[in-house]
Amino acid sequence: MRESIGTRGGAAALVLAAAALLGAGCGKSPSGAESAGEPAISRRIVANELRAQAVFDRENPEIAPLASARPGEVAVLLFVTTDCPIANGYGPEIGRIRADCVSRGARFAAIHVDPELAIEDAWRHAKEFDLGESVFIDRRHLLVDALGIRVTPEAAVLVAEDRDHWRLDYRGRIDDLYVDFGQRRAEASTPDLRLAIDRALAGTKGELVLTRAIGCYVPELGDR
C-alpha cells in the first residue's frame, strides 16, 4: 500500500495516512504495481477551473496558473509551505529545477497550500528560496484537491492536451532523499521529479506515475 507521511505545520510527528485505491487503470508506481493509499483523481485537468491567488500580481485576486496552454506544453507544479523544514530544505534543488524547466520551455509554478498565508510572507519566501515569480496561494485548495496533494513538498508534472486541458503524468516526491520521516539518506539516488520532467518533455506517454512524498501535511481548510 502506498503511503503519504508528513507532519501538520512542520511538527515532528510521524503520521501514516491510508485511503482508497485509485480508479482502475489510473495510476502506476514506477515499478508498475497498482498504486494504493491515495484518493481517486482524474488525470484530465480543466485549466480554467483551477484558480489561485497570484503572489506577484496584486491586480488579479485569482488567476488560473495552467491557463492558455500550448498543446504538448509541460507544466511542473511544486506544492510548498513557508514553515515546512523538509520543503525549505529542498530550496536549492527546487531553484535548480525551476531554472531548468524555464530554460527548456516548461512552465514552473510554486503553489502554497496554507489557506491563511499572508501574501507578504509568500512573497518573502519566494525571494528567499528562489521560486521565481510564478507563485500562487491555493486558498480554496482547488489545485490541492484536483491533483490529490497531501504533503509538502510534493510535485505534479502535467502535459497540455489542448488550450484548456492538461494530462497529469506524475505526482509525488522530488527525489528519494528521505526514506521516512526523520530518516534521510546522505544523498538522493533517484531524481524522480527530474526523470518525470524529462519523460514529459520527450513526449513519452504512459500511465500516471505516483511516488511516495514525505513531508508536512497540507493543512485542512479551516484548520488554522
VEXKE-591443 format. One record per residue: residue in one letter; x, y, z of N, C-alpha, C in turn. Coordinates in steps of 0.2 Angstrom, whole numbers, plus 5000, padded with zeros to 4 digits. Layout:
// VEXKE-591443
AXYZXYZXYZ ...
//
This chain:
// VEXKE-591443
M500449945000500050005000500450065000 R500250114996500650174996500550215002 E500950255004500950295010501050375008 S500750415012500950485012501150505020 I501750525021501950535028502150605028 G501950635034502150705035501950735042 T502050795043501850825049501350885048 R500950905052500550965052500951025054 G500951075050501351135052502051125054 G502351075051503051065052503251035059 A502751015063502850975069503150905068 A503650885072504050825071503650765074 A503050745070502750685072502650645066 L502650585067502550535061501850515061 V501550525054500850505053500850465047 L500450415047500350365042499550375039 A499550395033498850405030498750355025 A498150325025497950275020497250285018 A497150285011496450295009496350245003 A495850254999495550204995496050204989 L495950154985496350144979496150194974 L496650214969496550254964496050214959 G495750254955495250224950495650174945 A495350124943495650074939496050104933 G496650084932497050104927497250174927 C497150204933497350274933498050294935 G498350244939498950264942499450204942 K500050204941500550154942501150184946 S501450144950502050164953502650154948 P503250174949503750164944503950094943 S503750054948503949984947503349944943 G502749984942502249954938501649924942 A501749924949501249894953500749944954 E500149924956499549964957499650014962 S499450074962499550124967498950124972 A499150124978498550124983498750174988 G498250184993498350234998498250304996 E497950324990497850384988497050394986 P496750454986496150464984496050464976 A495450444974495450444967495450514964 I495850524958495850584955495850574947 S495650624944495650614937496350644934 R496550614929497150634925497050694921 R496450704919496250764915496050824919 I496450874918496350934922496150994918 V495551024920495251084916495651144919 A496051174915496451234917496051294921 N495551314918495251374920494851364926 E494751304928494351284934494851294941 L495451294939495951294945496251354946 R495951394950496251464951496551474958 A497051524958497351534964497551604965 Q497751634970498051694971498751704969 A498851754964499551764962499951804966 V500451784969500851824974501151884971 F501351884964501651944961501251984957 D500551964957500052004953499552024958 R499652084961499152114966498452134962 E498552144956497952174952497452114951 N497652054951497152004950497051954956 P496451954959496451914965496551844964 E496251814959496451744957496551734949 I496951694948497051684941497251604940 A497151584934497251504933498051494931 P498451464935499151454934499251414927 L498751374925498851324920498451354913 A498251414913497851444908498251454902 S497851454896498151464889498751424888 A498651364888499151314886499351304879 R499951284877500051264870500051184870 P499751154865499751084865500451054866 G500551004870501250974871501651014877 E501351074879501751114884501851074890 V502351074894502451044900502451094906 A502051074911502051114917502251074923 V502651104928502851074934502551124940 L502151094944501951124950502251094956 L502551144960502851114966502451144972 F502251104976501751124982502251134988 V502151194991502651214997502251245002 T502551255008502351295014502951335016 T502851395019503451435022503751395028 D503351355032503651335038503851255038 C503851225032504051155032504751145031 P505151115036505851115036506051075030 I505651015028505850975023505851015016 A505251045015505151085009505651145008 N505851175014506351235014507051205013 G507151145015507751115014507951095007 Y507351085003507451074996507551134992 G507551194995507551254992508051264986 P508751244987509151254982509051204976 E508851144977508651094972508051124968 I507551144972506951174969507151234964 G507551274966507851334962508151304956 R508551254956508851224951508351194946 I507851164948507351134944506951184941 R506851234944506451294941506851324935 A507451334936507851364931507951324925 D507951254926508051204921507351204917 C506851204921506151204917506151264913 V506251324915506151384911506651384905 S507251354906507751354900507551304895 R507151254897506951204892506151214890 G505951274891505251294889504651264893 A504751234898504251214903504051264907 R503351264910503151304915503351284922 F503451324926503551304933503151354938 A502851324942502451374947502551334954 A502651384959502651364966501951374969 I501651324972500951334975500951324982 H500851384986500751374993500151344995 V500151305000499551265002499151295008 D499551335012499251365018498651415016 P498051405017497551455015497551515019 E497851515025497951585029498551625028 L498951595023499651635022499551705020 A499851745023499851815021500351825014 I500051865010500351875003501151905004 E501251945009501851975010502351915012 D502151865016502551815018502751765013 A502251755008502351715002502851744998 W502851814997503251854993503951844996 R504051855002504751855005505051785004 H504551735005504851665005505051644998 A504651674993504851664986505551694984 K505651754987506351784986506851744989 E506751724995507251684999507451624996 F506951584993507051514991507051514983 D507151564980507251574973506651534969 L506051554970505451514967505251554961 G505551604959505351644953504751684955 E504451704949503851754950503151714949 S503151654947502551614946502451574952 V502151614957502051594964501351604966 F500951554969500251564970500051534977 I499551564980499251534986498651504984 D498551434986497951404984497451404990 R497151464991496751474997496151424997 R495851404991495251364991495451294990 H496051274989496351204988496051174982 L495951214977495651194971496251154967 L496851174967497451134964497551074969 V497551084975497751034980497250974979 D496650984979496150934978496150904971 A496150944966496150914959496750864958 L497350884961497950834960498050784966 G497650794971497750744976498350754980 I498550824981499150834985499050824992 R499450794996499350785003499950815008 V500550825005501150845009501550895005 T501950935009502450975005503150955008 P503650955003503550964996503250904992 E502850924987502550874983502450904976 A502650864971502650894964502150864959 A501950904954501550874949501850894942 V501850844938502050864931501450844926 L501250894922500750894918500950914911 V500550884906500650894899500050924896 A500050974892499451004889499150964883 E498550954884498250914878497950964873 D497751024875497551074871497551144875 R497251194873497251254876496951254884 D496451214885496151214891496151154895 H496551104893496551034896497251014897 W497450984903498050954904498050884906 R498550844905498550774907499050764913 L498850744919499350734924499750674923 D500450674923500850624921501250594927 Y501350644932501750624938501550664944 R501550634950501350664956501750634961 G502150674965502550634971503150674973 R503650644975504250674978504750704973 I505150744976505650774972506250724970 D506450684975506850634974506850584980 D507250534981507250484987507750504992 L507850574993508250594999508050565006 Y507350575007507050555013506750485012 V506950435016506750365017506050365020 D506050405026505450415030505550475034 F505050495038505150555042505650545047 G506150595047506750585051507250535049 Q507150505043507650465040507850495033 R508450515033508750555027509350515025 R509450505018510050475016510550535015 A511150515014511750565014511650605007 E511350565002511150604996510650564992 A510250594988509750564984510050514979 S509750464977510050414972509550414966 T508950434967508450434961508050504961 P508250544955507950614955507250604951 D506750584955506150564952505750624948 L505750674951505450734948505850754941 R506450754941506850774935506750724930 L506650654932506550604927505850614924 A505350634928504750644926504650704921 I505050754922505050814918505450794911 D505950754911506250734905505750694901 R505450644904504950604900504450644897 A504150694901503650744898503850784892 L504450814893504750854888504950814882 A505050744883505250704877504650674873 G504050694876503450674873503250604875 T503550574880503450504882502750494885 K502250454882501650444885501650384889 G501250384895501150324898500650334904 E500650284908500150284914500450334919 L499950364923500150414928500650374933 V501250404935501750384939501650424946 L501550384951501550404958502150384962 T502450434966502950414971502750434978 R503050414983502850424990503150494992 A502750544993503050604996503050605003 I503650635006503750635013503850705015 G503450735020503550805021503050825026 C502750885026502250915031501550915028 Y501150885031500450885029500150945027 V499750945021499351005019498851025024 P498851085027498351105032497651095029 E497151075033496451075030496151145030 L495751155026495351215026495051235032 G495151285035494851305042495251275048 D495851245046496251205051496651255056 R496751315053497151365057496751425059 
//
